[in-house]
Structures are given as structure tokens and as C-alpha cells.
Amino acid sequence: MTPLQRLARRLGYDLTPRAKARPLQAQLIAVLERFEVSCVIDVGANAGQYGASLREWGYGGRIVSFEPQSEPHRRLARRAAADPRWRVAPPVALGGYAGELELEISAESDMSSLLPQSALLQTVSPSSRIVGRERVKVAPLDDVIEDYLEPGERPFLKIDTQGYEAQVLAGARGLLPRLQGVQLEMPLVRCYEGERGFRELIDDLAAAGFSPFLFMPGYFERKLARQLQVDGVFMRAEDER
């Protein structure tokens, strides 16, 4: 996207040539704009790639990022430092209860998880091998989010926690009714032991009042010629109730 296109998008215009399909990032921004999202809660932020992508594609609202892993957290903090509308929480993993857990550190830091890797993932993605472990603080999102939300906020929750998405949702039951939408990574094939399947996650979100608005492809495994993960964007569509 050119600087002119980014400026036009912030002003509400789209200079993307009509002959080209809109990139998935642009589609996500369109959904956020439609629901007037004013704050994106970025859980599993890693080094800030998702937040940077939101800015690249024209999202100008607030971002609040959570990341437990120490080295990516340092890079995340540096990345967000120059952006006054991007806050980074102290290192913490979000889950269903308060305590401490051991985070398995992957050679690819964005594949690190609080859940053990499945045998399938170890076989098809040796580059994701475990290279260490880190003891991290765990807290329910409900216990920490009030320090970061402003009055009248219209929040949107993004979760990318490598199989731990259901636990993050379990710790956000109080927040869910206030959310405009949720984006989360869903497994088509389980890559982590004990992770909840995509059908169950869709059912969980439907029970909470969210409808599917956008699906974005995630990890495609060439050895299997199969999509392993997708990102689902679910919004609170009041007119469908």
C-alpha cells in the first residue's frame, strides 16, 4: 500500500484499483470500521506484527497488546513506543485463571505456546522445535483489562495464542458482552495438545452472540497440501438475533 493509499483509507476512501481483489487486511479494516471499533485488544501480540499491520492498512484507533514471552515483548515495546495510541501491558499470558505456567519457547517465537506441540506439528514443522521454556505469569483478561479500556470504548478482541484461545475466552466472560467482535486463530488440524477445534470455537462464539464475518487463511503445510489453521473474525451482528 502506498502512502497516498494509507492516507486515503484513514480519510474513508479506497484507492485500491477495482481490477484487484481487496487484500484480506483491507477486508478486516473494513469490518472494524463498519462496527466503529475504537480499541483492538491484541492478545498474543508477539513482536507487534498484528498491530503494525493494522496501522499499515489504516486503522487509527487504540491498540492494547499483551505478550508473555520476554524477548518478543521487548521488541513489541520498542515497536509501539513511538505510537501514542498503542499501549503494551507488562509481560503476562492470558488464560482462564490466575497463576503461573511454563511457556514452551519455539525456534519460531510466534509458535510458542502454553500447550505442548502435537506430534503432527513436530513432524511437519521441525523449524518450530522447542528450544527452551519460560515461567510466565497467567491472568484472566477480565482481571486486567479495566486498566486499559477507556469510557465508551468499542473494543475488539484478537487472540493468537497457539492453541490457548479457548482458555483466553474463558477468562474474558465478563468482557465478552462489551465486545464488538472477536478474531481468533482456529485449528483445522490440531497442532497443540488439548486445543479446541474450529467447530467448537465457532459454537462457543455463536453462543456468546457472535456471527462469522470473515475467514483468513493461516498456516498452510506444503508437505500435507493442507491448511492447518485459519483466522476467523466474528462480530456482534444485532440484526441477526
C-alpha positions as CSV (number, residue, x, y, z in Angstrom):
1,M,0.0,0.0,0.0
2,T,1.4,3.4,-1.0
3,P,1.5,6.4,1.4
4,L,-1.3,8.0,-0.6
5,Q,-3.5,4.9,-0.3
6,R,-2.9,4.8,3.5
7,L,-3.8,8.5,3.9
8,A,-6.9,8.0,1.7
9,R,-8.0,5.0,3.8
10,R,-7.7,7.0,7.0
11,L,-10.0,9.6,5.4
12,G,-12.5,7.0,4.5
13,Y,-11.6,6.5,0.8
14,D,-10.3,3.4,-1.0
15,L,-7.8,3.9,-3.9
16,T,-7.3,0.2,-4.5
17,P,-7.7,-0.5,-8.2
18,R,-11.1,-2.1,-8.8
19,A,-9.5,-4.7,-11.0
20,K,-7.7,-6.1,-8.0
21,A,-9.3,-8.1,-5.2
22,R,-9.2,-6.4,-1.8
23,P,-6.4,-7.8,0.3
24,L,-7.6,-9.7,3.4
25,Q,-6.1,-7.0,5.6
26,A,-8.2,-4.4,3.9
27,Q,-11.3,-6.5,4.4
28,L,-10.5,-6.8,8.1
29,I,-10.1,-3.0,8.4
30,A,-13.5,-2.6,6.6
31,V,-15.1,-4.8,9.2
32,L,-13.6,-2.8,12.1
33,E,-14.7,0.4,10.5
34,R,-18.3,-0.9,10.0
35,F,-18.5,-1.6,13.7
36,E,-16.8,1.6,14.7
37,V,-14.1,-0.3,16.7
38,S,-12.2,2.1,18.8
39,C,-9.8,-0.3,20.6
40,V,-8.2,-3.5,19.5
41,I,-7.1,-5.8,22.3
42,D,-4.2,-7.8,20.8
43,V,-3.7,-11.0,22.8
44,G,-0.6,-13.0,21.8
45,A,1.0,-9.9,20.2
46,N,4.4,-11.5,19.8
47,A,6.7,-8.6,18.5
48,G,3.8,-6.5,17.3
49,Q,3.3,-7.8,13.8
50,Y,-0.5,-7.6,14.0
51,G,-0.6,-4.1,15.4
52,A,1.8,-2.9,12.8
53,S,-0.3,-4.4,10.1
54,L,-3.4,-2.6,11.4
55,R,-1.6,0.6,11.2
56,E,-0.3,-0.2,7.7
57,W,-3.8,-0.7,6.5
58,G,-5.2,2.4,8.0
59,Y,-6.6,1.6,11.4
60,G,-6.1,4.6,13.6
61,G,-7.8,3.6,16.8
62,R,-6.2,2.4,20.1
63,I,-4.3,-0.8,20.4
64,V,-3.6,-2.7,23.6
65,S,-1.1,-5.5,23.3
66,F,-0.4,-8.5,25.6
67,E,2.6,-10.8,25.2
68,P,4.1,-13.1,27.9
69,Q,7.4,-14.1,26.1
70,S,10.3,-11.9,27.3
71,E,12.3,-11.3,24.1
72,P,9.3,-10.7,21.8
73,H,7.8,-8.5,24.5
74,R,10.9,-6.3,24.4
75,R,10.6,-5.9,20.6
76,L,6.9,-5.2,20.9
77,A,7.5,-2.4,23.4
78,R,10.1,-0.9,21.1
79,R,7.8,-1.1,18.2
80,A,4.9,0.6,20.0
81,A,6.9,3.2,21.8
82,A,6.5,5.9,19.1
83,D,2.8,5.3,18.8
84,P,0.8,7.2,21.4
85,R,-2.3,5.2,20.7
86,W,-0.6,1.8,21.2
87,R,-0.2,0.6,24.8
88,V,1.7,-2.5,25.8
89,A,0.9,-4.4,29.0
90,P,3.6,-5.8,31.2
91,P,4.5,-9.4,30.3
92,V,1.6,-11.7,31.0
93,A,-0.2,-14.7,29.4
94,L,-4.0,-14.5,29.3
95,G,-5.9,-17.6,30.4
96,G,-8.8,-18.9,32.5
97,Y,-7.3,-18.4,35.9
98,A,-4.6,-16.5,37.8
99,G,-1.3,-18.3,38.4
100,E,1.9,-19.3,36.6
101,L,2.6,-21.7,33.8
102,E,5.5,-22.9,31.7
103,L,5.6,-21.4,28.2
104,E,7.3,-23.7,25.6
105,I,9.6,-21.4,23.5
106,S,9.7,-22.3,19.8
107,A,12.5,-21.6,17.5
108,E,9.9,-19.6,15.6
109,S,8.8,-17.3,18.5
110,D,5.3,-16.9,17.2
111,M,4.8,-20.7,17.5
112,S,5.5,-20.7,21.3
113,S,2.6,-22.0,23.4
114,L,1.4,-22.9,26.8
115,L,0.3,-26.2,25.3
116,P,2.6,-29.0,24.2
117,Q,3.2,-29.3,20.4
118,S,1.4,-32.2,18.7
119,A,3.3,-35.0,17.1
120,L,2.0,-33.7,13.7
121,L,3.4,-30.3,14.2
122,Q,6.8,-31.7,15.3
123,T,6.9,-33.8,12.1
124,V,5.8,-31.3,9.5
125,S,7.4,-28.2,11.0
126,P,10.8,-29.1,12.5
127,S,11.7,-25.4,12.3
128,S,9.1,-24.9,15.1
129,R,11.1,-27.1,17.5
130,I,11.1,-26.3,21.2
131,V,14.4,-24.5,22.2
132,G,13.6,-23.5,25.8
133,R,11.0,-22.9,28.5
134,E,10.0,-19.8,30.3
135,R,7.9,-19.5,33.5
136,V,5.2,-16.8,32.9
137,K,2.5,-15.1,34.9
138,V,-1.1,-16.0,33.8
139,A,-4.1,-13.9,34.4
140,P,-7.8,-13.8,33.2
141,L,-8.3,-10.9,30.8
142,D,-11.3,-9.8,33.0
143,D,-8.8,-9.2,35.8
144,V,-6.5,-6.8,33.9
145,I,-8.4,-5.2,31.0
146,E,-10.0,-2.4,33.0
147,D,-6.6,-0.7,33.4
148,Y,-6.5,-0.3,29.6
149,L,-10.1,0.4,28.4
150,E,-11.5,4.0,28.3
151,P,-15.1,5.0,28.9
152,G,-17.4,4.4,26.0
153,E,-14.8,2.2,24.3
154,R,-16.0,-0.1,21.4
155,P,-13.4,-2.9,21.8
156,F,-12.5,-5.8,19.5
157,L,-10.6,-8.8,20.8
158,K,-7.9,-10.6,18.7
159,I,-6.5,-13.8,20.1
160,D,-3.5,-15.6,18.6
161,T,-2.1,-17.9,21.4
162,Q,-1.2,-21.1,19.6
163,G,-4.0,-23.4,20.8
164,Y,-4.8,-21.5,24.0
165,E,-7.6,-19.4,22.5
166,A,-10.4,-21.2,24.4
167,Q,-8.7,-20.5,27.7
168,V,-8.3,-16.9,26.9
169,L,-12.1,-16.7,26.1
170,A,-12.8,-18.5,29.4
171,G,-11.0,-15.7,31.2
172,A,-12.9,-13.0,29.3
173,R,-16.5,-13.9,30.1
174,G,-17.2,-10.6,31.7
175,L,-15.7,-8.7,28.8
176,L,-17.5,-10.6,26.0
177,P,-20.8,-8.7,26.2
178,R,-18.9,-5.4,25.7
179,L,-17.0,-6.6,22.6
180,Q,-17.9,-5.6,19.1
181,G,-16.1,-8.7,17.8
182,V,-13.5,-11.4,18.2
183,Q,-10.8,-12.6,15.9
184,L,-9.1,-15.8,16.8
185,E,-6.9,-18.5,15.3
186,M,-8.7,-21.8,14.8
187,P,-7.2,-25.2,14.0
188,L,-8.4,-27.3,11.1
189,V,-5.9,-29.8,12.3
190,R,-4.8,-29.8,15.9
191,C,-1.2,-28.6,16.2
192,Y,-1.1,-28.4,20.0
193,E,-2.2,-31.0,22.6
194,G,-5.6,-30.2,24.1
195,E,-6.5,-27.2,21.8
196,R,-10.2,-26.7,21.0
197,G,-11.3,-27.5,17.4
198,F,-12.6,-25.0,15.0
199,R,-16.2,-26.3,15.2
200,E,-16.2,-26.0,19.0
201,L,-14.8,-22.5,18.8
202,I,-17.4,-21.3,16.3
203,D,-20.1,-22.8,18.5
204,D,-18.7,-21.1,21.6
205,L,-18.7,-17.7,19.8
206,A,-22.2,-18.3,18.5
207,A,-23.4,-19.0,22.0
208,A,-21.9,-15.6,23.1
209,G,-23.8,-13.8,20.3
210,F,-21.1,-13.5,17.6
211,S,-21.6,-14.3,13.9
212,P,-18.8,-15.1,11.3
213,F,-17.9,-12.2,9.1
214,L,-14.5,-13.1,7.7
215,F,-12.2,-16.0,7.4
216,M,-8.5,-15.6,6.6
217,P,-6.1,-18.4,5.7
218,G,-3.3,-19.1,8.2
219,Y,-0.6,-21.8,8.2
220,F,-0.6,-23.9,5.0
221,E,1.5,-27.1,5.2
222,R,3.0,-27.9,1.8
223,K,4.1,-31.4,2.9
224,L,0.4,-32.3,3.5
225,A,-1.0,-29.9,0.9
226,R,-3.4,-28.9,3.6
227,Q,-4.5,-25.7,5.5
228,L,-3.8,-26.3,9.2
229,Q,-5.2,-23.0,10.7
230,V,-7.5,-20.2,9.8
231,D,-8.3,-16.9,11.4
232,G,-12.0,-16.3,12.0
233,V,-13.5,-12.8,12.6
234,F,-16.8,-12.9,14.4
235,M,-18.9,-9.8,15.0
236,R,-21.9,-9.0,17.2
237,A,-24.5,-8.7,14.5
238,E,-27.5,-7.4,16.4
239,D,-29.8,-7.6,13.4
240,E,-29.3,-11.4,13.2
241,R,-30.7,-12.1,16.6
